[in-house]
Each structure stands twice: as C-alpha cells, then as structure tokens.
Amino acid sequence: MRILAQELVKEIGKKVQVMGWVNTRRDHGGVIFVDLRDHSGLIQLVFNPETADVFALAESLRDEFCISVCGIVRERGAGLENPNIATGKIEIVVEDLEIFTKSEALPIATRDEGQQSNEELRLKYRFLDLRRPSMQSILRKRAKFNKFIREFMDDHDFVEVATPILANSSPEGARDFLVPSRLHPGKFYALPQAPQQFKQLLMVGGVPRYYQIAPCFRDEDPRADRFYGDFYQLDLEMSFVNDGEVVRETVEPLIKDLATDFAGKELVFDKIPRFTYTEVMEKYGIDKPDLRYGMELIDLTAALDKTEFAVFNSAECVKAICVKGGASLSRSQIDSFTELARKEGAGGLAYLTYVDGEIKSPIAKFLTENELKEITKLTGATDGDAVFFGADARDKVNKVLGKLRIAFADHFNLKDPNKVALLWVIDFPFYEWDEKNKRLDFGHNPFSWPKGGLEALNVDDKLSIIADQYDMVMNGYEICSGGVRNYSPEILYQVFGILGYSKTYVEEKFGGMLNAFKFGAPPHAGCAFGIDRIFMELLNMDNIRDALAFPKNGSGIDLMMNSPSTITNEQLRELSIKVQEVK
C-alpha cells in the first residue's frame, strides 16, 4: 500500500511503498541517494550496490522521473539528519524500483530553491510549474479557502444554486465574450459577466438566500490584480431586504474570519468603518483606500483663502498630505514623486520640510508666518516630516494626492503584510460622465436602486443621483461590490431612459427580468466578492496569476494550450460567421 512522505515518520522499521518524482539524485562513494517528492513532502531514498539490479536501474534516474519504490524505513545515522525537511531524520533503503515514466531535460525549474524560471515559461509549462511545493501548497490552501466560504454560507442559510453559463449580453461595464449559435444563425449567446439577472430572478422565484462561487467572464484588459477573461466571485443575494446595511452586517464576519482564522492576520479595525464615496474621495483621493496607514488629504482651501502665493490663490482647491519622515527624502527622490504628480496632471509638486525646528522649502518665502503655522497645525507636521501640496480643480487635486499617498506608503514600507484593513464605501453616484465618449454612463451597477426611488431620478443634475450601492475594500483593493436591487419595471425603464435607451431596448435586453417583476417581486439586495483577489491579498501574493492553477499570461494568452486559436473554415460555415481581416 502506498504511503505518503509525510506519514513515513510513523513507519520506522517497516517495509513501505512510496511513489512520486525524482527531486534530486546524488552519487556518494558507491551509494546512490535520491530525494523523492510527492505532494506531501520529500523522503531520501538509499540505493546500495548489494541489490545489483535495483542499483543499476537507479543509475539511470534523472530529475522528474516518475517512480515507485519499496523498501525499509530506517533512522539516519548520527550527524546525517536534514533539519530542513519534515522527514529529515529518516530514509528508505530501497529493495525494489519501478520507473513509471522518464522525463526529458526540464525546460523550467520544478523546485522552489534557486533561481526561478520567467513567468512566460512557467505558464507554458504550467503542468511542471505546479510540481513545485509552493504551488502545491497554494492549490491546497485555495481548496481550504473555498471550503471555508461554503461552510459559512451554509451555516447562514444560503442556498447554493448554479446559474447558466450561456446567457444574454448585458451592460456590466466591460465587453462580453460572445458565443455564436449554430442552431440559430446570426444570434449569439454571451458568457455572463456576472449572474446578476439570474440571481435577481431567484429572489422572485422564492429563494430566500442564494449564493454560488460563480465563474464570470469579462473581455477587459489584463492587470496584476485581475485575471483576463474568466475569474471567480462569491455571488450572493438576500430577499426581502431593502437596506444595504443588512447585507453588510451579514457578510462582513466571513471576510473578518478569513483574515484572522484562515490567514492568521491582524485586523486593523474590529468594527469595519463605513465611508460614503464622497468622503473617501475627499479624504484619500481614491474610492479604494488602503487604511493600514494614515496620510489623509487635508483641505487647506479655507485656511489659505487670502494667501498671496499665486499657485494657491488661483486654485479652486488646496490640499496637503503630511509624510512622516518625509524630510529624509533626497532631491532626486522628490523629483521622482514630482514626475508622478505631473503624470497625473499636476503642474508640479510644492512641499515644505521640517528640519531642526525650521521650515525649509522653495515656496516657504511666499507664505506668511501665520499661514505656515496654520499649515503645520492642520497637517500635524513635526520635525522630520514633509508636507506635499496639491492646488488645482478639486477632482484633480484628489487624484494627484491620492496617487502620491500610495507612492509614499510604498517608499516608506507602510503596508504591513500582517495586517488587514477593511472598510465599506457606500452611496456611489448612480451616473458618471464618460469623458472619452462625452456622455453620461452608469457609474456602477445599472440594476441598483436609486436612493429616493423614482422621485430621485427627476432632478436636473443627474450626476447628483445616489445609488444604494456599496463596495468593500481590503488593503487598497476593491474586493466586493453590491447594492440594493431595482425591482420596479417603471424605475428600470427610467434609469436606462436617462441614458437614451428606449423601452424596446430595455425589454429586449432584460425582458425576462422585467416580466418576472410583474408577478410580486420582493425587495432584495446582495453583493459579489472577488475571491481570487481576496485570496491573493491574504496570502501576500504579488501576482494574481499565482492564485490559479491554469492562468493566462498578461496578454490574455494561454501559452500551454495555445489559445485563443484559429478555427477551420468548416467550423465558421457551421456557425454562419466570417472572419474579416482588420486593416
């Protein structure tokens, strides 16, 4: 019977069978040593020349040969133990060897020690990369992570329901992946960007609490914290709920427990704070701030309203951030932060440094003593600190200082990997201005409830309409998005009508949901957690692609399976489509 490496410490003196891969092979004075690796760990094998046939076969072993051995477990000799592995005090004296398969020369490293192969090669040979103990550990932790989630949802009376993969196209903020229908020429399915409509239909169907770990598909540009193409989210919905706080209070214990019990990290806040969208933008310059550190944006507009310094006097808004220890920054380092500010649209980067009881800066001479005192008081600057300013239109100031806040935190290592800072951002704008296309667009989820109902939609300033939507943020990442849902056909027509969509369009796209709402739809609310991103942050991963067994590369290509790929002309004809070359 096969025994795993990690179990062998209990088998001393017994004959055992182990199976796995050759991790390393060494010849020492006529004795061959092999470290065999299975998913549980390493065990040293000893091949003696007395067993001639076995010894001769062992001489042919090379890295990653897949083998089975039988032999006696014994304790290693004094001074020969390996303290770096769990089985370092034992070894197996091999009596029988079987080579299942041989391995060609390896294109990538299959051990964690030493220099690692580049990511493109690792993804091309992912089946080999997965043999590394660190990757095996990630896969097992991901399984425990999913189990942890399911147990919580089951304990809180959520019903797991699978929703369709072949669905209809809907505006979720990204491009759809379209699937041509062979049976219905000229028509297309869309892979769901999220199960939004289906989970709302489940609420109409009488399901009290729904969830699933749902596959979602979005044709958007890849980035370090998000997979290209397909990803997974914890999707959930609750019926007879018309207050987002009910959802937030229900699900936040899950994320807190994942941080503490699963990942063993410390929570920055026992009670998760709530900020409105406007508050976080004004205070941190971003709608997903990392609260493991401070550096809040301080509004100095009123304090400097009579200043004669032209840069501040002519600006709509003047804000500052105090960087603790910032006076230690070199001139070249300040220049690099200035360049970052310019990339975000600023004309430059004004600053003050506090050194040996003095305020030093090229701009200090333009500010009065009282203005300098007020700046010092409001920012809380002390000796050794630096204060950096933004002066421009309010939105631009928030954006520039928000980016600088993150850059300063990176420079001074303020992001403690052992801590988790959670917050809820609530009350998002229902609509936003799309500068690229010069038109209004949905700011978040089009199926959310406008705060104030139908009456709230009749205001002249559509950008002032607030959606009952909320995001959870973890250490600077948006990990959850949710809202109280729109269950009124009249309001659904209106929210799309404001953007110029006709009733016919709404009925064509969302007819199933609209029809359901005519038959006693309950109020309902829910959210979806990006579990890939949560897992990445809790395990301190730099790249989200390490959180998945078979990810695509940064360009959205599966190097191992060579996809996307072309299809034959016959397949195209069956689907009634043609490929047109783009010039």
Stockholm file with secondary structure:
# STOCKHOLM 1.0

chainA/1-583         MRILAQELVKEIGKKVQVMGWVNTRRDHGGVIFVDLRDHSGLIQLVFNPETADVFALAESLRDEFCISVCGIVRERGAGLENPNIATGKIEIVVEDLEIFTKSEALPIATRDEGQQSNEELRLKYRFLDLRRPSMQSILRKRAKFNKFIREFMDDHDFVEVATPILANSSPEGARDFLVPSRLHPGKFYALPQAPQQFKQLLMVGGVPRYYQIAPCFRDEDPRADRFYGDFYQLDLEMSFVNDGEVVRETVEPLIKDLATDFAGKELVFDKIPRFTYTEVMEKYGIDKPDLRYGMELIDLTAALDKTEFAVFNSAECVKAICVKGGASLSRSQIDSFTELARKEGAGGLAYLTYVDGEIKSPIAKFLTENELKEITKLTGATDGDAVFFGADARDKVNKVLGKLRIAFADHFNLKDPNKVALLWVIDFPFYEWDEKNKRLDFGHNPFSWPKGGLEALNVDDKLSIIADQYDMVMNGYEICSGGVRNYSPEILYQVFGILGYSKTYVEEKFGGMLNAFKFGAPPHAGCAFGIDRIFMELLNMDNIRDALAFPKNGSGIDLMMNSPSTITNEQLRELSIKVQEVK
#=GR chainA/1-583 SS CBCCGGGGGGCTTSEEEEEEEEEEEEEETTEEEEEEEETTEEEEEEECTTSHHHHHHHTTCCTTCEEEEEEEEEECCTTCCCTTSTTTTEEEEEEEEEEEECCCCCSSCCSSSSCCCCHHHHHHTHHHHTTSHHHHHHHHHHHHHHHHHHHHHHHTTCEECCCCSSBCCCCSSSBCEEEECSSSTTCEEEECSSSHHHHHHHHHTTCSEEEEEEEEEEBCCCBTTBCSEEEEEEEEEEESCCCHHHHHHHHHHHHHHIIIIITCCEESCSSCCEEEHHHHHHHHSSSSCCTTSCCCCEECTTTTTTCCCHHHHTCSEEEEEEETTGGGCCHHHHHHHHHHHHHTTCSCCCEEEEETTEEECTTGGGSCHHHHHHHHHHHTCCTTCEEEEEEESHHHHHHHHHHHHHHHHHHTTCCCTTEECEEEEEEEESEEEETTTTEEEESSCTTBCBTTGGGGGGSSCGGGCEEEEEEEEETTEEEEEEEEBCCCHHHHHHHHHTTTCCHHHHHHHHHHHHHHHTTTCCCEEEEEEEHHHHHHHHTTCSCGGGGSSSCCCTTSCBTTTTBSCCCCHHHHHHTTCCCCCCC
#=GC SS_cons         CBCCGGGGGGCTTSEEEEEEEEEEEEEETTEEEEEEEETTEEEEEEECTTSHHHHHHHTTCCTTCEEEEEEEEEECCTTCCCTTSTTTTEEEEEEEEEEEECCCCCSSCCSSSSCCCCHHHHHHTHHHHTTSHHHHHHHHHHHHHHHHHHHHHHHTTCEECCCCSSBCCCCSSSBCEEEECSSSTTCEEEECSSSHHHHHHHHHTTCSEEEEEEEEEEBCCCBTTBCSEEEEEEEEEEESCCCHHHHHHHHHHHHHHIIIIITCCEESCSSCCEEEHHHHHHHHSSSSCCTTSCCCCEECTTTTTTCCCHHHHTCSEEEEEEETTGGGCCHHHHHHHHHHHHHTTCSCCCEEEEETTEEECTTGGGSCHHHHHHHHHHHTCCTTCEEEEEEESHHHHHHHHHHHHHHHHHHTTCCCTTEECEEEEEEEESEEEETTTTEEEESSCTTBCBTTGGGGGGSSCGGGCEEEEEEEEETTEEEEEEEEBCCCHHHHHHHHHTTTCCHHHHHHHHHHHHHHHTTTCCCEEEEEEEHHHHHHHHTTCSCGGGGSSSCCCTTSCBTTTTBSCCCCHHHHHHTTCCCCCCC
//
